[in-house]
């Protein structure tokens, strides 16, 4: 039943996401830009910007926002520019072998693939440029463009080999020799080139050093491969309902399963940090918050034995306070070009109990004997760690956000034969500082 409820929540959120996203996409993400024609002209207009995770093969272009879009392939133009990203069209060769360990080749030779593609310009100096091509498998290939205009693939390959009965992964780093050749005017860079790795975090600083050495300006285009981080404060209130299910045959935990504990209201305060996933048009993020929250319950119950002269009454008083960490996958739905957007998220919560009240007063009546009163913990096996799943939705405007969140957890009971469930509903406000 729990899995069914969780699946239902996911399906509902997914349906709402798709519906609202279709509404939001009326603007189709067209941004000012230009295309470079094969004849050497520049045609200004609007390019449909899709924050490509892999280099595009076809783009949509309009000369005016209200004009009909036309689709332009890599064969049709020399390049295009949009959202601070410059792509140039080149016929290139590169190694197409897999870099996944399970599919990695045992052949040291390059498996060359030749095709015309849009290369993303990462950096430009006056006589040298660094370009990138990310294929459908998200493998990134790098190219260098010297002032003679002859594009060169920076050669690199990983492959498996066995030495002495031990399998290992070996790299061909021919790109280091190529960089040394093209940057030979700056011999001081040779040490750094020999340590360079085949990724942009290593290659871009080399081009920066080269431009300084040559006394040339460096044009670095937008680099959106890293997470964007936001942080702030959050708070609100939660309504929590605790339930207990006694699975024993003699109703051993009647004092918890019997009462209908009223939902309790308490404040929730904390902080959040959010990581926007790159190349998703700002739609996906990893949202994490840490908050203080609590809930309480009071209730009375009665247990009667087989004989009418034997019965017990109980009064339970409990309250639990937690410091809790939530980890959520959040999907944003922008509303056109405005600062307003909706979001929906699902995830998990881990709460650590930091204080508690856990009291039971039980009185036993046995025929005409004097009643016996006992004071003991309401939950003998108290669980200090609570796990929950979360689903929620809300809206953001600039630095402000509000959210309604549902959370279902496994409560405070550590007994296998007495399940506990907590259901929380949050209303939260947050303010982004960073």
LUMNUNU-709197 format. One record per residue (C-alpha): residue number from 1; chain; x, y, z. Coordinates in nm, 4 decimals. Example, Ala and Ser with C-alpha at 12.3 -4.5 7.8 and 13.67 -1.06 7.14 Angstrom:
PT  pos  unit        px        py        pz
PT    1     A    1.2300   -0.4500    0.7800
PT    2     A    1.3670   -0.1060    0.7140
***
This chain:
PT  pos  unit        px        py        pz
PT    1     A    0.0000    0.0000    0.0000
PT    2     A    0.2860    0.2373    0.0824
PT    3     A    0.4491    0.1676   -0.2533
PT    4     A    0.1156    0.2219   -0.4276
PT    5     A    0.0695    0.5607   -0.2583
PT    6     A    0.4222    0.6628   -0.3515
PT    7     A    0.3759    0.5503   -0.7136
PT    8     A    0.0468    0.7400   -0.7326
PT    9     A    0.2177    1.0580   -0.6094
PT   10     A    0.4945    1.0186   -0.8689
PT   11     A    0.2453    0.9644   -1.1524
PT   12     A    0.0361    1.2650   -1.0506
PT   13     A    0.3423    1.4883   -1.0291
PT   14     A    0.4689    1.3620   -1.3663
PT   15     A    0.1343    1.4334   -1.5323
PT   16     A    0.1187    1.7836   -1.3863
PT   17     A    0.4792    1.8488   -1.4919
PT   18     A    0.4074    1.7516   -1.8503
PT   19     A    0.0837    1.9515   -1.8664
PT   20     A    0.2333    2.2688   -1.7240
PT   21     A    0.5491    2.2275   -1.9288
PT   22     A    0.3473    2.2219   -2.2505
PT   23     A    0.1873    2.5495   -2.1473
PT   24     A    0.5211    2.7010   -2.0566
PT   25     A    0.6841    2.6035   -2.3849
PT   26     A    0.4774    2.8409   -2.5960
PT   27     A    0.7800    3.0697   -2.6189
PT   28     A    0.9879    2.7742   -2.7511
PT   29     A    1.3019    2.9227   -2.5946
PT   30     A    1.3902    3.1474   -2.8894
PT   31     A    1.6773    3.3817   -2.8109
PT   32     A    1.8546    3.6507   -3.0085
PT   33     A    2.1411    3.5152   -3.2135
PT   34     A    2.2750    3.4783   -3.5631
PT   35     A    2.3805    3.2225   -3.8198
PT   36     A    2.6978    3.2297   -4.0294
PT   37     A    2.6169    3.1466   -4.3894
PT   38     A    2.8374    2.9407   -4.6180
PT   39     A    2.8911    3.2561   -4.8245
PT   40     A    3.0484    3.4358   -4.5285
PT   41     A    2.7507    3.6541   -4.4369
PT   42     A    2.5920    3.6961   -4.0925
PT   43     A    2.2153    3.6620   -4.0659
PT   44     A    2.0686    3.7979   -3.7414
PT   45     A    1.7475    3.6707   -3.5873
PT   46     A    1.6325    3.4254   -3.3215
PT   47     A    1.7680    3.0777   -3.2576
PT   48     A    1.5774    2.8143   -3.0615
PT   49     A    1.8048    2.7583   -2.7640
PT   50     A    1.7755    2.4132   -2.6067
PT   51     A    2.0762    2.4196   -2.3726
PT   52     A    2.2176    2.1213   -2.5581
PT   53     A    2.3709    1.8391   -2.3549
PT   54     A    2.5153    1.7045   -2.6815
PT   55     A    2.6125    1.9123   -2.9824
PT   56     A    2.3074    1.9733   -3.2038
PT   57     A    2.2749    1.8496   -3.5598
PT   58     A    1.9816    2.0755   -3.6537
PT   59     A    1.8681    2.4141   -3.5201
PT   60     A    1.5512    2.6197   -3.5637
PT   61     A    1.5944    2.9811   -3.6776
PT   62     A    1.3593    3.2760   -3.7242
PT   63     A    1.4438    3.6175   -3.8629
PT   64     A    1.1566    3.7604   -3.6572
PT   65     A    0.9839    3.6140   -3.3522
PT   66     A    0.6522    3.5965   -3.5365
PT   67     A    0.8018    3.4433   -3.8510
PT   68     A    0.7802    3.0801   -3.9451
PT   69     A    1.0748    2.8796   -3.8113
PT   70     A    1.3065    2.7116   -4.0561
PT   71     A    1.5263    2.4205   -3.9663
PT   72     A    1.8947    2.4442   -4.0498
PT   73     A    2.1317    2.1484   -4.0476
PT   74     A    2.5054    2.1371   -4.0041
PT   75     A    2.5353    2.1061   -4.3822
PT   76     A    2.3538    2.4345   -4.4459
PT   77     A    2.5579    2.6912   -4.2509
PT   78     A    2.9113    2.7679   -4.1341
PT   79     A    2.7970    2.8157   -3.7760
PT   80     A    2.5634    2.9951   -3.5374
PT   81     A    2.5663    3.1947   -3.2148
PT   82     A    2.3069    3.1987   -2.9346
PT   83     A    2.3047    3.2514   -2.5555
PT   84     A    2.6788    3.3264   -2.5473
PT   85     A    2.7562    2.9983   -2.7261
PT   86     A    2.9328    2.9847   -3.0618
PT   87     A    2.9126    2.6731   -3.2796
PT   88     A    3.1133    2.6278   -3.6013
PT   89     A    3.0525    2.3658   -3.8699
PT   90     A    3.3483    2.1429   -3.9632
PT   91     A    3.4153    1.8074   -4.1266
PT   92     A    3.6176    1.6210   -3.8646
PT   93     A    3.7585    1.2818   -3.7695
PT   94     A    3.7626    1.1481   -3.4142
PT   95     A    3.7865    0.8214   -3.2230
PT   96     A    3.4404    0.6671   -3.1771
PT   97     A    3.5363    0.3813   -2.9431
PT   98     A    3.3585    0.3519   -2.6087
PT   99     A    3.5122    0.4809   -2.2875
PT  100     A    3.2782    0.2748   -2.0700
PT  101     A    3.4863    0.0126   -1.8951
PT  102     A    3.2465   -0.2716   -1.9764
PT  103     A    3.2591   -0.1861   -2.3499
PT  104     A    3.6128   -0.0561   -2.3766
PT  105     A    3.8210   -0.1750   -2.6696
PT  106     A    4.1324   -0.3894   -2.6334
PT  107     A    4.2719   -0.2412   -2.9536
PT  108     A    4.5095    0.0538   -2.9249
PT  109     A    4.4234    0.1748   -3.2745
PT  110     A    4.1852    0.4634   -3.3268
PT  111     A    3.8346    0.3752   -3.4477
PT  112     A    3.7961    0.6830   -3.6650
PT  113     A    3.4617    0.8312   -3.7551
PT  114     A    3.4348    1.1079   -4.0127
PT  115     A    3.1377    1.3439   -4.0193
PT  116     A    3.0386    1.7073   -4.0368
PT  117     A    2.9364    1.8427   -3.6991
PT  118     A    2.8776    2.1630   -3.5071
PT  119     A    3.1807    2.2213   -3.2837
PT  120     A    3.1315    2.4278   -2.9694
PT  121     A    3.3951    2.6982   -2.9337
PT  122     A    3.5311    2.6924   -2.5793
PT  123     A    3.8088    2.9509   -2.6107
PT  124     A    3.9715    3.1667   -2.8768
PT  125     A    4.3035    3.3464   -2.8872
PT  126     A    4.4241    3.5450   -3.1868
PT  127     A    4.5867    3.2415   -3.3494
PT  128     A    4.4538    2.9352   -3.1672
PT  129     A    4.1082    2.8076   -3.0672
PT  130     A    3.9828    2.5184   -2.8565
PT  131     A    3.6605    2.3502   -2.9698
PT  132     A    3.4505    2.0643   -2.8345
PT  133     A    3.2172    1.7998   -2.9687
PT  134     A    3.0029    1.5983   -2.7274
PT  135     A    2.8508    1.2953   -2.8974
PT  136     A    2.5281    1.1054   -2.8249
PT  137     A    2.7084    0.8947   -2.5613
PT  138     A    2.8137    1.2172   -2.3839
PT  139     A    3.1781    1.1542   -2.4680
PT  140     A    3.3556    1.4833   -2.5267
PT  141     A    3.6122    1.5199   -2.8053
PT  142     A    3.8401    1.8233   -2.8336
PT  143     A    3.9747    2.0002   -3.1406
PT  144     A    4.2284    2.2730   -3.2000
PT  145     A    4.1965    2.5364   -3.4714
PT  146     A    4.5233    2.7109   -3.5621
PT  147     A    4.5395    3.0292   -3.7661
PT  148     A    4.5779    2.8320   -4.0917
PT  149     A    4.2143    2.7211   -4.0481
PT  150     A    4.2894    2.3444   -4.0590
PT  151     A    4.0876    2.1885   -3.7799
PT  152     A    4.2770    1.9174   -3.5866
PT  153     A    4.1369    1.6532   -3.3543
PT  154     A    4.3290    1.6363   -3.0263
PT  155     A    4.4029    1.2652   -3.0219
PT  156     A    4.3122    1.0599   -2.7183
PT  157     A    4.1941    0.7068   -2.6472
PT  158     A    4.1406    0.4710   -2.3564
PT  159     A    4.1712    0.0971   -2.4059
PT  160     A    4.2217   -0.2183   -2.2030
PT  161     A    4.5325   -0.4307   -2.1975
PT  162     A    4.6651   -0.7155   -1.9867
PT  163     A    5.0141   -0.7191   -1.8391
PT  164     A    5.1404   -0.9975   -1.6126
PT  165     A    4.7918   -1.1376   -1.5866
PT  166     A    4.6541   -0.8040   -1.4622
PT  167     A    4.3987   -0.6150   -1.6678
PT  168     A    4.4461   -0.2391   -1.6776
PT  169     A    4.3213    0.0685   -1.8602
PT  170     A    4.5771    0.2557   -2.0693
PT  171     A    4.5512    0.5994   -2.2280
PT  172     A    4.6930    0.7285   -2.5533
PT  173     A    4.7709    1.0959   -2.4857
PT  174     A    4.8858    1.2112   -2.8258
PT  175     A    4.7017    1.5385   -2.7646
PT  176     A    4.9807    1.6467   -2.5296
PT  177     A    5.2327    1.6348   -2.8144
PT  178     A    4.9933    1.8254   -3.0391
PT  179     A    4.9474    2.0977   -2.7789
PT  180     A    5.3240    2.1225   -2.7313
PT  181     A    5.3626    2.1732   -3.1069
PT  182     A    5.0924    2.4387   -3.1410
PT  183     A    5.2033    2.6173   -2.8220
PT  184     A    5.5760    2.5876   -2.8951
PT  185     A    5.6128    2.9649   -2.8728
PT  186     A    5.5618    2.9244   -2.4963
PT  187     A    5.8048    2.6512   -2.3804
PT  188     A    5.7290    2.7350   -2.0175
PT  189     A    5.3960    2.5556   -2.0666
PT  190     A    5.5540    2.2196   -2.1509
PT  191     A    5.5428    2.0922   -1.7926
PT  192     A    5.1756    2.1787   -1.7561
PT  193     A    5.0973    2.0286   -2.0972
PT  194     A    5.2646    1.7002   -1.9957
PT  195     A    5.0299    1.6807   -1.6965
PT  196     A    4.7171    1.7855   -1.8844
PT  197     A    4.4121    1.5587   -1.8775
PT  198     A    4.1579    1.5171   -2.1560
PT  199     A    3.8797    1.7319   -2.0150
PT  200     A    3.7924    2.0984   -2.0335
PT  201     A    3.8805    2.1723   -1.6694
PT  202     A    4.2384    2.0889   -1.7619
PT  203     A    4.2548    2.2233   -2.1172
PT  204     A    4.0901    2.5629   -2.0681
PT  205     A    4.3490    2.6835   -1.8119
PT  206     A    4.6220    2.5921   -2.0623
PT  207     A    4.4690    2.8208   -2.3225
PT  208     A    4.4398    3.0937   -2.0638
PT  209     A    4.8119    3.0573   -1.9810
PT  210     A    4.8981    3.0510   -2.3519
PT  211     A    4.7117    3.3763   -2.4187
PT  212     A    4.8968    3.5466   -2.1332
PT  213     A    5.2300    3.4160   -2.2588
PT  214     A    5.1584    3.5457   -2.6109
PT  215     A    5.0156    3.8740   -2.4857
PT  216     A    4.6918    3.8017   -2.6674
PT  217     A    4.3342    3.8438   -2.5537
PT  218     A    4.1359    3.5308   -2.4742
PT  219     A    3.7689    3.4978   -2.5610
PT  220     A    3.6112    3.2331   -2.3385
PT  221     A    3.2562    3.1444   -2.4287
PT  222     A    2.9870    3.0428   -2.1826
PT  223     A    3.0792    2.7302   -1.9856
PT  224     A    2.7624    2.5689   -1.8574
PT  225     A    2.9006    2.2290   -1.7656
PT  226     A    2.9208    2.2984   -1.3931
PT  227     A    2.6446    2.3096   -1.1333
PT  228     A    2.4995    2.6466   -1.0390
PT  229     A    2.4635    2.6726   -0.6630
PT  230     A    2.1922    2.8603   -0.4724
PT  231     A    2.1475    2.8731   -0.0972
PT  232     A    1.9163    3.0386    0.1511
PT  233     A    1.6868    3.0102    0.4500
PT  234     A    1.3593    2.8222    0.4760
PT  235     A    1.0844    2.7856    0.7329
PT  236     A    0.7160    2.7396    0.7941
PT  237     A    0.4958    2.4978    0.9809
PT  238     A    0.4054    2.1311    0.9627
PT  239     A    0.0961    1.9323    1.0540
PT  240     A    0.1944    1.5819    1.1688
PT  241     A   -0.0284    1.2815    1.2297
PT  242     A    0.1201    0.9769    1.4099
PT  243     A   -0.0350    0.6316    1.3847
PT  244     A    0.0562    0.2971    1.5424
PT  245     A   -0.0479   -0.0515    1.4323
PT  246     A   -0.0322   -0.3311    1.6895
PT  247     A    0.0366   -0.6661    1.5227
PT  248     A    0.0420   -0.8773    1.8392
PT  249     A   -0.2339   -1.1306    1.9156
PT  250     A   -0.2882   -1.0070    2.2719
PT  251     A   -0.2989   -0.6368    2.1862
PT  252     A    0.0225   -0.5759    2.3793
PT  253     A    0.0571   -0.2180    2.2512
PT  254     A   -0.3041   -0.1136    2.3066
PT  255     A   -0.1851    0.2116    2.4670
PT  256     A   -0.0485    0.3246    2.1284
PT  257     A   -0.2786    0.1569    1.8770
PT  258     A   -0.5944    0.2406    2.0702
PT  259     A   -0.5927    0.6219    2.0879
PT  260     A   -0.6649    0.8337    1.7843
PT  261     A   -0.3812    1.0831    1.8293
PT  262     A   -0.4713    1.4266    1.7021
PT  263     A   -0.2490    1.5888    1.4424
PT  264     A   -0.0013    1.8290    1.5987
PT  265     A    0.1250    2.1553    1.4551
PT  266     A    0.4792    2.2821    1.4984
PT  267     A    0.7252    2.5221    1.3383
PT  268     A    0.9947    2.4110    1.0943
PT  269     A    1.3064    2.6206    1.0367
PT  270     A    1.6272    2.5561    0.8490
PT  271     A    1.8442    2.6277    0.5468
PT  272     A    1.8723    2.4949    0.1923
PT  273     A    2.1274    2.4518   -0.0829
PT  274     A    2.0279    2.3831   -0.4438
PT  275     A    2.2408    2.2595   -0.7331
PT  276     A    2.1051    2.3354   -1.0812
PT  277     A    2.1864    2.0525   -1.3204
PT  278     A    2.3777    2.1853   -1.6233
PT  279     A    2.2424    2.1603   -1.9749
PT  280     A    1.8782    2.1169   -1.8705
PT  281     A    1.7555    2.4710   -1.9480
PT  282     A    1.7418    2.5263   -1.5738
PT  283     A    1.4595    2.2736   -1.5411
PT  284     A    1.6285    2.0178   -1.3162
PT  285     A    1.7994    2.0738   -0.9843
PT  286     A    1.9044    1.8835   -0.6744
PT  287     A    1.7453    2.0538   -0.3752
PT  288     A    1.8631    1.9812   -0.0220
PT  289     A    1.7433    2.1321    0.3033
PT  290     A    1.8119    2.0709    0.6701
PT  291     A    1.5381    2.1629    0.9167
PT  292     A    1.4328    2.1333    1.2775
PT  293     A    1.0836    1.9949    1.3281
PT  294     A    0.8815    1.8122    1.5908
PT  295     A    0.5484    1.6494    1.6653
PT  296     A    0.3586    1.5409    1.9752
PT  297     A    0.0642    1.3319    2.0849
PT  298     A   -0.1507    1.2587    2.3897
PT  299     A   -0.4113    0.9878    2.4263
PT  300     A   -0.5913    0.7495    2.6594
PT  301     A   -0.6976    0.3928    2.6026
PT  302     A   -0.8325    0.0869    2.7798
PT  303     A   -0.7567   -0.2838    2.7579
PT  304     A   -0.9928   -0.5537    2.8861
PT  305     A   -0.8988   -0.9132    2.9518
PT  306     A   -1.1065   -1.2278    2.9087
PT  307     A   -1.2638   -1.1638    3.2479
PT  308     A   -1.4609   -0.8473    3.3127
PT  309     A   -1.2729   -0.7989    3.6379
PT  310     A   -0.9349   -0.7591    3.4674
PT  311     A   -0.8633   -0.4479    3.2693
PT  312     A   -0.6025   -0.1714    3.2253
PT  313     A   -0.6150    0.1982    3.1441
PT  314     A   -0.3350    0.4036    2.9950
PT  315     A   -0.2400    0.7655    2.9399
PT  316     A    0.0307    0.8338    2.6803
PT  317     A    0.2247    1.1566    2.6350
PT  318     A    0.4986    1.1779    2.3721
PT  319     A    0.6828    1.4435    2.1749
PT  320     A    0.9765    1.3990    1.9382
PT  321     A    1.2097    1.6628    1.7951
PT  322     A    1.4287    1.5994    1.4910
PT  323     A    1.6994    1.7550    1.2826
PT  324     A    1.6167    1.6299    0.9344
PT  325     A    1.7912    1.6332    0.5971
PT  326     A    1.5824    1.6248    0.2788
PT  327     A    1.7296    1.5348   -0.0617
PT  328     A    1.4994    1.6129   -0.3532
PT  329     A    1.5036    1.5981   -0.7306
PT  330     A    1.3235    1.9148   -0.8407
PT  331     A    1.1683    1.9890   -1.1791
PT  332     A    1.1123    2.3566   -1.2666
PT  333     A    0.8511    2.4844   -1.5082
PT  334     A    0.9390    2.8365   -1.6279
PT  335     A    0.6536    3.0637   -1.7306
PT  336     A    0.7849    3.2142   -2.0531
PT  337     A    1.0567    3.4734   -1.9976
PT  338     A    0.9275    3.5900   -1.6583
PT  339     A    1.0906    3.5403   -1.3183
PT  340     A    0.7968    3.3275   -1.2089
PT  341     A    0.8087    2.9481   -1.2275
PT  342     A    0.6421    2.6441   -1.0789
PT  343     A    0.8272    2.3436   -0.9486
PT  344     A    0.7592    1.9898   -0.8319
PT  345     A    0.9891    1.7587   -0.6426
PT  346     A    1.0231    1.4114   -0.4972
PT  347     A    1.2870    1.2651   -0.2699
PT  348     A    1.3776    1.1255    0.0679
PT  349     A    1.4184    1.2585    0.4204
PT  350     A    1.6374    1.1318    0.7026
PT  351     A    1.5593    1.2610    1.0509
PT  352     A    1.7747    1.2237    1.3627
PT  353     A    1.5919    1.2498    1.6957
PT  354     A    1.7559    1.5132    1.9181
PT  355     A    1.5098    1.5240    2.2101
PT  356     A    1.1983    1.3437    2.3215
PT  357     A    0.9233    1.2952    2.5769
PT  358     A    0.8121    0.9319    2.5932
PT  359     A    0.5779    0.8663    2.8855
PT  360     A    0.3174    0.6035    2.9695
PT  361     A    0.1110    0.5875    3.2877
PT  362     A   -0.0704    0.2556    3.3070
PT  363     A   -0.3078    0.1381    3.5810
PT  364     A   -0.4029   -0.2290    3.6113
PT  365     A   -0.7265   -0.3371    3.7790
PT  366     A   -0.7524   -0.7029    3.8867
PT  367     A   -1.0876   -0.7850    4.0505
PT  368     A   -1.0939   -0.6450    4.4064
PT  369     A   -0.7184   -0.6021    4.4408
PT  370     A   -0.5684   -0.2594    4.4826
PT  371     A   -0.5048   -0.1043    4.1407
PT  372     A   -0.1377   -0.0986    4.0383
PT  373     A   -0.0031    0.2078    3.8586
PT  374     A    0.3155    0.1920    3.6511
PT  375     A    0.5141    0.4697    3.4851
PT  376     A    0.7326    0.3583    3.1952
PT  377     A    0.8278    0.4572    2.8395
PT  378     A    0.5376    0.4638    2.5989
PT  379     A    0.7633    0.3172    2.3285
PT  380     A    1.0107    0.0770    2.4847
PT  381     A    1.2181    0.0395    2.1683
PT  382     A    1.2492    0.4017    2.0584
PT  383     A    1.3898    0.4512    1.7095
PT  384     A    1.6167    0.7568    1.6828
PT  385     A    1.6399    0.7564    1.3023
PT  386     A    1.3325    0.8144    1.0883
PT  387     A    1.3247    0.7668    0.7114
PT  388     A    1.0586    0.9202    0.4882
PT  389     A    0.9681    0.9821    0.1274
PT  390     A    0.8571    1.3260    0.0110
PT  391     A    0.6492    1.4754   -0.2693
PT  392     A    0.5794    1.8451   -0.3035
PT  393     A    0.5023    2.1367   -0.5319
PT  394     A    0.5351    2.5118   -0.5207
PT  395     A    0.6281    2.8294   -0.7005
PT  396     A    0.9237    3.0684   -0.7176
PT  397     A    0.9426    3.4387   -0.7922
PT  398     A    1.2920    3.5814   -0.8095
PT  399     A    1.4458    3.5039   -0.4673
PT  400     A    1.1261    3.3908   -0.2968
PT  401     A    0.9661    3.0496   -0.3065
PT  402     A    0.6721    2.8807   -0.1388
PT  403     A    0.6019    2.5100   -0.1243
PT  404     A    0.3504    2.2591    0.0027
PT  405     A    0.5102    1.9247    0.0843
PT  406     A    0.3787    1.5838    0.1895
PT  407     A    0.6039    1.3479    0.3829
PT  408     A    0.5402    0.9913    0.4962
PT  409     A    0.7827    0.8291    0.7404
PT  410     A    0.8356    0.5155    0.9453
PT  411     A    0.7876    0.6882    1.2801
PT  412     A    0.9540    0.6347    1.6168
PT  413     A    0.8759    0.2709    1.6939
PT  414     A    1.1620    0.0247    1.6639
PT  415     A    0.9415   -0.2796    1.7247
PT  416     A    0.8932   -0.5216    1.4367
PT  417     A    0.5515   -0.6177    1.5749
PT  418     A    0.4240   -0.2625    1.6183
PT  419     A    0.4502   -0.0426    1.3112
PT  420     A    0.4461    0.3339    1.3319
PT  421     A    0.3687    0.5795    1.0546
PT  422     A    0.4011    0.9577    1.0466
PT  423     A    0.2326    1.1740    0.7869
PT  424     A    0.3432    1.5352    0.7655
PT  425     A    0.2107    1.8220    0.5603
PT  426     A    0.4408    2.1234    0.5326
PT  427     A    0.3769    2.4794    0.4229
PT  428     A    0.7161    2.6380    0.3655
PT  429     A    0.8580    2.9720    0.2585
PT  430     A    1.2179    3.0172    0.1490
PT  431     A    1.4407    3.3110    0.0619
PT  432     A    1.7455    3.2667   -0.1600
PT  433     A    2.0525    3.4510   -0.0332
PT  434     A    2.3033    3.3229   -0.2897
***
